Amino acid sequence: MAKRLAEQRNIRLQGKGSGLYGSITSSDLPAAGAAAPASAHGAPPSAAASLVVPPAPSSSPYVDIPVSAMRATIAKRLLQSKTTLPHYYLTIEVNVDKLLQERAKFNKKLEKQGIKLSVNDFIIKAVAMACKKVPEANSYWMDSVIRQFTNVDVSVAVSTDKGLITPIVFAADQRPITEISQTVKALAAKAREGKLQPQEYQGGTISVSNLGMFDVDQFCAIINPPQSCILAIGSTVERLIPDSESEKGFKTSSYMSVTLSCDHRVVDGAVGAKWLQALRSHLEDPISMII
């Protein structure tokens, strides 16, 4: 243990320590970044203090990047969220075989209209419908009250050159998936061009962040206060699962990992789990989001 810690702290071991037969233990090592203590009145240092700590390396060349107003706002809000909201996280896997099949069918029918549905469009709709079934997730913490909303306004995380911004699909629970798709594309384009109006990104009742396109299996997102939940979407992966109807006894299925971050002041664990069950029911039966 002492040898490994010494290597991590770039400390050269020498002399005797306080361990058996004079061996050096982890308790003999100075704290990370600390120099060996000086002895009083010029007396020779103890064996533990004789550990040699090499000087810090010279500073490498660097560039100071000014913090934009947008980045400063993002930093302030995320720090506030992470340090003041009691986050907890729930992860499930969703079978998306039917979703991918139905998406392909719809895109073929919509091709002449120039509409192409993404998996994320279905997810946004499923999030909105899950919030209608479990409205606790569609709420704000307001200190003296919990404000539960009737409409589901889904904030969709969009990465831009200037930072992350979350334009809103208002009343997503009342919109068809085709309209959600067109709205998201228009908002994302405006976000990347820096043309979003404040009313298009301020507010929202629940958020969605998707990193699946970057081959991220799963992750935990930070809640966007005063919202109480944010859903993090991972990539879709193929897996072999048992199949009694197959000659081989198995088949290939597509699964997607989703993680719900919850504010425990508003959404208890069982409620968060219930919300994820509702989400899964819609994603695994995409026709339920269309009828």
SEDOZA-970298 format. One record per residue (C-alpha): residue number from 1; x, z, y; chain; residue in one letter. Coordinates in nm, 3 decimals. Each point is the difference from the previous one (the first is absolute). Layout:
// residues N
{NUM {X Z Y} A A}
...
//
This chain:
// residues 291
{1 {0.000 0.000 0.000} A M}
{2 {0.277 0.097 0.245} A A}
{3 {0.194 -0.318 -0.074} A K}
{4 {-0.305 -0.218 0.056} A R}
{5 {-0.088 0.177 0.328} A L}
{6 {0.360 -0.032 0.115} A A}
{7 {-0.006 -0.373 -0.065} A E}
{8 {-0.329 -0.035 0.189} A Q}
{9 {0.141 0.191 0.299} A R}
{10 {0.340 -0.172 -0.019} A N}
{11 {0.180 0.332 -0.058} A I}
{12 {0.336 0.021 -0.178} A R}
{13 {0.011 0.300 -0.236} A L}
{14 {0.312 0.216 -0.012} A Q}
{15 {0.090 0.364 -0.054} A G}
{16 {-0.198 0.257 -0.194} A K}
{17 {-0.366 0.078 0.021} A G}
{18 {-0.223 0.294 -0.082} A S}
{19 {-0.103 -0.126 -0.343} A G}
{20 {0.130 0.085 -0.347} A L}
{21 {0.382 -0.027 -0.021} A Y}
{22 {0.009 -0.099 0.368} A G}
{23 {-0.221 -0.307 -0.038} A S}
{24 {-0.168 -0.131 0.313} A I}
{25 {-0.379 0.032 0.003} A T}
{26 {-0.261 -0.156 0.227} A S}
{27 {-0.026 0.327 0.193} A S}
{28 {0.367 -0.039 0.102} A D}
{29 {-0.071 -0.329 0.175} A L}
{30 {-0.068 -0.005 0.373} A P}
{31 {-0.339 -0.127 0.112} A A}
{32 {-0.035 -0.374 0.040} A A}
{33 {0.180 -0.109 0.315} A G}
{34 {0.144 0.348 0.063} A A}
{35 {0.369 0.068 0.025} A A}
{36 {0.167 0.276 -0.201} A A}
{37 {-0.034 0.338 0.178} A P}
{38 {0.297 0.128 0.197} A A}
{39 {0.158 0.328 -0.116} A S}
{40 {0.015 0.300 0.231} A A}
{41 {0.322 0.109 0.180} A H}
{42 {0.198 -0.291 -0.139} A G}
{43 {-0.023 0.130 -0.356} A A}
{44 {0.034 -0.261 -0.272} A P}
{45 {-0.333 -0.155 -0.094} A P}
{46 {-0.170 0.093 -0.325} A S}
{47 {0.014 -0.232 -0.297} A A}
{48 {-0.352 -0.123 0.070} A A}
{49 {0.087 -0.062 0.365} A A}
{50 {0.306 -0.208 -0.096} A S}
{51 {-0.221 -0.292 -0.102} A L}
{52 {0.107 -0.293 0.213} A V}
{53 {-0.269 -0.189 0.191} A V}
{54 {0.129 -0.334 0.128} A P}
{55 {-0.079 -0.091 0.358} A P}
{56 {-0.314 -0.201 0.069} A A}
{57 {0.061 -0.375 0.004} A P}
{58 {0.023 -0.173 0.335} A S}
{59 {-0.323 -0.136 0.142} A S}
{60 {-0.097 -0.348 -0.119} A S}
{61 {-0.105 -0.266 0.250} A P}
{62 {-0.369 0.021 0.083} A Y}
{63 {-0.273 -0.145 0.216} A V}
{64 {-0.268 0.206 0.178} A D}
{65 {-0.340 -0.165 -0.035} A I}
{66 {-0.242 0.097 0.277} A P}
{67 {-0.320 0.161 -0.126} A V}
{68 {-0.300 -0.204 0.111} A S}
{69 {-0.316 0.166 0.124} A A}
{70 {-0.177 -0.117 -0.315} A M}
{71 {0.269 0.142 -0.229} A R}
{72 {0.000 0.329 0.191} A A}
{73 {-0.377 0.028 -0.040} A T}
{74 {0.024 -0.077 -0.372} A I}
{75 {0.275 0.259 -0.043} A A}
{76 {-0.194 0.267 0.189} A K}
{77 {-0.323 -0.055 -0.193} A R}
{78 {0.163 -0.016 -0.343} A L}
{79 {0.209 0.311 0.066} A L}
{80 {-0.311 0.182 0.118} A Q}
{81 {-0.188 -0.112 -0.311} A S}
{82 {0.271 0.091 -0.249} A K}
{83 {0.073 0.340 0.153} A T}
{84 {-0.353 0.118 0.082} A T}
{85 {-0.228 -0.159 -0.261} A L}
{86 {-0.006 0.151 -0.351} A P}
{87 {0.054 -0.325 -0.191} A H}
{88 {-0.058 -0.035 -0.372} A Y}
{89 {0.011 -0.314 -0.213} A Y}
{90 {-0.204 -0.143 -0.287} A L}
{91 {0.107 -0.308 -0.197} A T}
{92 {-0.196 -0.211 -0.246} A I}
{93 {0.045 -0.339 -0.163} A E}
{94 {-0.269 -0.265 0.025} A V}
{95 {-0.054 -0.290 -0.238} A N}
{96 {-0.032 -0.307 0.222} A V}
{97 {-0.056 -0.270 -0.264} A D}
{98 {-0.360 -0.064 0.108} A K}
{99 {0.088 0.022 0.368} A L}
{100 {0.268 -0.270 -0.035} A L}
{101 {-0.236 -0.220 -0.201} A Q}
{102 {-0.286 0.031 0.249} A E}
{103 {0.235 -0.052 0.293} A R}
{104 {0.121 -0.327 -0.152} A A}
{105 {-0.361 -0.115 -0.051} A K}
{106 {-0.100 0.085 0.357} A F}
{107 {0.307 -0.166 0.149} A N}
{108 {-0.079 -0.320 -0.187} A K}
{109 {-0.354 0.001 0.140} A K}
{110 {0.119 0.088 0.352} A L}
{111 {0.285 -0.250 0.009} A E}
{112 {-0.196 -0.259 0.201} A K}
{113 {-0.082 0.266 0.261} A Q}
{114 {0.368 0.084 0.041} A G}
{115 {-0.053 0.359 -0.115} A I}
{116 {0.244 0.162 -0.241} A K}
{117 {-0.074 0.355 -0.110} A L}
{118 {0.289 0.238 -0.065} A S}
{119 {0.006 0.298 -0.232} A V}
{120 {0.026 0.214 0.312} A N}
{121 {-0.335 -0.133 0.124} A D}
{122 {-0.167 0.132 -0.316} A F}
{123 {0.185 0.331 0.037} A I}
{124 {-0.125 0.047 0.358} A I}
{125 {-0.357 -0.061 -0.115} A K}
{126 {0.044 0.238 -0.296} A A}
{127 {0.140 0.269 0.232} A V}
{128 {-0.303 -0.032 0.227} A A}
{129 {-0.245 0.019 -0.291} A M}
{130 {0.181 0.300 -0.150} A A}
{131 {-0.036 0.177 0.336} A C}
{132 {-0.375 -0.058 -0.011} A K}
{133 {-0.010 0.173 -0.339} A K}
{134 {0.240 0.279 0.099} A V}
{135 {-0.042 0.037 0.380} A P}
{136 {0.232 0.301 0.024} A E}
{137 {0.291 -0.247 -0.003} A A}
{138 {-0.146 -0.176 0.303} A N}
{139 {0.044 0.296 0.234} A S}
{140 {0.206 0.150 0.282} A Y}
{141 {0.131 0.356 0.022} A W}
{142 {-0.112 0.124 0.345} A M}
{143 {0.112 0.367 -0.025} A D}
{144 {-0.345 0.155 0.045} A S}
{145 {-0.190 -0.273 -0.188} A V}
{146 {0.060 -0.273 -0.258} A I}
{147 {-0.135 -0.324 0.144} A R}
{148 {-0.141 -0.220 -0.277} A Q}
{149 {-0.063 -0.363 0.096} A F}
{150 {-0.289 -0.221 -0.104} A T}
{151 {0.183 -0.333 0.031} A N}
{152 {0.330 -0.061 -0.178} A V}
{153 {0.261 -0.141 0.241} A D}
{154 {0.306 -0.090 -0.207} A V}
{155 {0.340 0.002 0.173} A S}
{156 {0.230 -0.255 -0.165} A V}
{157 {0.376 0.053 0.033} A A}
{158 {0.178 -0.309 0.135} A V}
{159 {0.378 -0.022 0.034} A S}
{160 {0.126 -0.166 0.319} A T}
{161 {0.340 -0.050 0.162} A D}
{162 {-0.076 0.291 0.232} A K}
{163 {-0.124 0.237 -0.269} A G}
{164 {-0.305 0.088 -0.204} A L}
{165 {-0.347 -0.038 0.147} A I}
{166 {-0.342 0.050 -0.157} A T}
{167 {-0.270 -0.239 0.123} A P}
{168 {-0.351 0.096 -0.106} A I}
{169 {-0.264 -0.176 -0.208} A V}
{170 {-0.308 0.163 0.151} A F}
{171 {-0.301 0.071 -0.223} A A}
{172 {0.182 -0.141 -0.303} A A}
{173 {-0.269 0.148 -0.223} A D}
{174 {-0.254 -0.238 0.157} A Q}
{175 {0.210 -0.318 -0.005} A R}
{176 {0.033 -0.256 -0.280} A P}
{177 {0.349 -0.048 -0.141} A I}
{178 {0.029 -0.347 0.155} A T}
{179 {-0.055 0.146 0.346} A E}
{180 {0.244 0.283 -0.068} A I}
{181 {0.260 -0.258 -0.105} A S}
{182 {-0.039 -0.206 0.318} A Q}
{183 {0.001 0.312 0.218} A T}
{184 {0.319 0.139 -0.156} A V}
{185 {0.183 -0.333 0.037} A K}
{186 {-0.100 -0.027 0.367} A A}
{187 {0.097 0.360 0.076} A L}
{188 {0.333 -0.029 -0.183} A A}
{189 {0.087 -0.315 0.197} A A}
{190 {-0.083 0.171 0.330} A K}
{191 {0.200 0.306 -0.105} A A}
{192 {0.314 -0.204 -0.072} A R}
{193 {-0.040 -0.185 0.330} A E}
{194 {-0.041 0.330 0.185} A G}
{195 {-0.346 -0.098 0.124} A K}
{196 {-0.215 0.276 -0.148} A L}
{197 {-0.224 0.183 0.245} A Q}
{198 {-0.004 0.383 -0.019} A P}
{199 {-0.357 0.004 -0.129} A Q}
{200 {0.112 -0.215 -0.294} A E}
{201 {0.245 0.258 -0.136} A Y}
{202 {-0.100 0.337 0.144} A Q}
{203 {-0.240 0.193 -0.221} A G}
{204 {-0.082 -0.082 -0.360} A G}
{205 {-0.135 0.245 -0.255} A T}
{206 {0.231 -0.068 -0.299} A I}
{207 {0.318 -0.204 -0.047} A S}
{208 {0.145 -0.242 -0.255} A V}
{209 {0.371 -0.080 -0.037} A S}
{210 {0.108 -0.268 -0.248} A N}
{211 {0.363 -0.050 -0.109} A L}
{212 {-0.087 -0.179 -0.321} A G}
{213 {0.132 -0.331 0.133} A M}
{214 {0.346 0.160 0.018} A F}
{215 {-0.003 0.092 -0.372} A D}
{216 {-0.039 0.370 0.079} A V}
{217 {-0.160 0.160 -0.306} A D}
{218 {-0.146 0.297 0.188} A Q}
{219 {0.057 0.213 0.309} A F}
{220 {-0.154 0.280 0.206} A C}
{221 {-0.113 -0.086 0.352} A A}
{222 {-0.023 0.239 0.296} A I}
{223 {-0.351 0.071 0.127} A I}
{224 {-0.094 -0.151 0.335} A N}
{225 {-0.155 0.297 0.191} A P}
{226 {-0.273 0.090 0.074} A P}
{227 {-0.095 -0.192 -0.316} A Q}
{228 {0.000 0.194 -0.325} A S}
{229 {0.109 -0.263 -0.254} A C}
{230 {0.222 -0.303 -0.045} A I}
{231 {0.022 -0.217 -0.311} A L}
{232 {0.341 -0.137 -0.105} A A}
{233 {-0.007 -0.316 -0.213} A I}
{234 {0.279 -0.090 -0.242} A G}
{235 {0.079 -0.329 -0.171} A S}
{236 {-0.193 -0.150 -0.289} A T}
{237 {0.189 0.012 -0.329} A V}
{238 {-0.077 -0.136 -0.346} A E}
{239 {-0.011 0.236 -0.297} A R}
{240 {-0.068 -0.023 -0.370} A L}
{241 {-0.304 0.200 -0.106} A I}
{242 {-0.174 0.044 -0.337} A P}
{243 {-0.269 -0.259 -0.078} A D}
{244 {-0.194 0.020 -0.324} A S}
{245 {-0.139 -0.351 0.051} A E}
{246 {0.343 -0.162 0.020} A S}
{247 {0.180 -0.122 -0.312} A E}
{248 {0.316 0.167 0.127} A K}
{249 {-0.182 0.325 0.071} A G}
{250 {0.093 -0.004 0.368} A F}
{251 {-0.044 -0.204 0.317} A K}
{252 {0.152 -0.031 0.346} A T}
{253 {-0.189 0.160 0.289} A S}
{254 {0.072 0.035 0.371} A S}
{255 {0.012 0.346 0.156} A Y}
{256 {0.040 0.119 0.356} A M}
{257 {0.109 0.348 0.108} A S}
{258 {-0.180 0.159 0.295} A V}
{259 {0.080 0.334 0.165} A T}
{260 {-0.240 0.188 0.225} A L}
{261 {0.154 0.235 0.260} A S}
{262 {-0.250 0.267 0.106} A C}
{263 {-0.022 0.268 0.267} A D}
{264 {-0.084 0.308 -0.207} A H}
{265 {-0.186 0.158 0.292} A R}
{266 {-0.265 -0.270 -0.036} A V}
{267 {0.026 -0.146 -0.349} A V}
{268 {0.043 0.234 -0.297} A D}
{269 {0.179 -0.121 -0.311} A G}
{270 {-0.315 -0.054 -0.205} A A}
{271 {-0.157 -0.195 0.286} A V}
{272 {0.308 -0.222 0.030} A G}
{273 {-0.011 -0.062 -0.376} A A}
{274 {-0.370 -0.088 0.022} A K}
{275 {0.075 -0.246 0.280} A W}
{276 {0.268 -0.171 -0.211} A L}
{277 {-0.245 -0.031 -0.289} A Q}
{278 {-0.244 -0.174 0.234} A A}
{279 {0.276 -0.230 0.123} A L}
{280 {0.100 -0.089 -0.355} A R}
{281 {-0.360 -0.071 -0.101} A S}
{282 {-0.026 -0.268 0.270} A H}
{283 {0.344 -0.153 -0.051} A L}
{284 {-0.052 -0.028 -0.376} A E}
{285 {-0.347 -0.148 0.054} A D}
{286 {0.048 -0.225 0.305} A P}
{287 {-0.349 -0.149 -0.028} A I}
{288 {-0.132 0.344 0.108} A S}
{289 {0.156 -0.064 0.341} A M}
{290 {-0.176 -0.331 0.043} A I}
{291 {-0.354 0.063 -0.123} A I}
//
